[in-house]
Amino acid sequence: MRKGIHPNNYRLVAFKDMSNEDVFITKSTVDTKETLEVDGVEYPLYKLEISRTSHPFYTGKTKLVDTAGRIDKFKNKYAKFKKK
């Protein structure tokens, strides 16, 4: 292994899957601003949109994505810029 190319600031970080609220803890160098308490210990928190516990490839289940809600939000947000 080459010396001096790997970061030295590894620490335990809590990763939270926002789609199913699953939390797992692993070592990482990711920068975070939030923290989360797990089993009485406070960890830096990094939020994920999808992880192995919610991805259809790993779970074998398909998930319905609310695209209609997203489109409606977009249209409502930018309706004020519509030319008359």
C-alpha positions in Angstrom: 0.0 0.0 0.0 1.2 3.5 -0.8 1.8 5.7 2.2 0.3 9.2 2.6 -2.7 8.8 0.2 -5.3 7.6 2.7 -7.2 10.0 5.1 -6.4 9.8 8.8 -9.7 11.2 10.1 -11.9 8.1 10.1 -14.5 8.2 12.8 -17.8 6.4 13.5 -20.7 8.1 11.6 -24.4 7.3 11.7 -26.0 7.0 8.2 -29.8 7.4 8.1 -31.9 6.2 5.2 -34.6 8.8 4.9 -37.0 6.6 3.0 -37.4 4.0 5.7 -35.7 5.7 8.8 -33.1 2.8 9.0 -29.9 3.8 10.8 -26.5 2.1 10.5 -23.1 3.1 11.9 -19.8 2.7 10.2 -16.5 4.4 9.9 -16.3 7.3 7.4 -14.5 10.6 6.7 -17.7 12.3 5.4 -18.3 15.9 6.6 -21.5 16.4 8.6 -23.2 19.2 10.5 -25.9 17.2 12.2 -25.7 14.6 15.0 -27.8 11.7 16.1 -28.0 9.8 19.4 -28.0 6.0 19.1 -28.0 3.9 22.2 -26.9 6.8 24.3 -23.9 7.7 22.1 -23.9 10.8 19.9 -22.6 10.3 16.3 -22.2 12.6 13.3 -25.3 12.1 11.1 -25.3 11.7 7.3 -28.7 11.4 5.6 -29.2 9.1 2.6 -32.0 9.0 0.1 -31.7 5.3 -0.4 -29.5 2.5 1.1 -29.3 -1.3 1.0 -32.3 -1.5 3.2 -34.6 0.3 0.8 -33.2 -0.2 -2.7 -35.3 -2.6 -4.8 -32.3 -4.5 -5.9 -31.5 -5.6 -2.4 -35.0 -5.9 -1.0 -36.6 -7.5 -4.0 -39.6 -5.2 -3.7 -40.6 -2.4 -6.0 -41.5 1.0 -4.6 -44.0 3.4 -6.0 -42.5 6.8 -6.3 -44.8 9.8 -6.0 -43.9 11.5 -9.2 -47.4 13.1 -9.5 -46.9 14.9 -6.2 -43.5 16.1 -7.3 -44.9 17.4 -10.6 -47.7 19.2 -8.9 -45.3 20.9 -6.5 -43.1 22.0 -9.4 -46.1 23.4 -11.3 -47.4 25.3 -8.2 -44.0 26.6 -7.4 -43.3 28.0 -10.9 -46.9 29.1 -11.8 -46.1 32.6 -10.8 -43.5 32.9 -13.5 -45.9 31.8 -16.2 -46.3 34.3 -19.0 -49.8 35.6 -19.6 
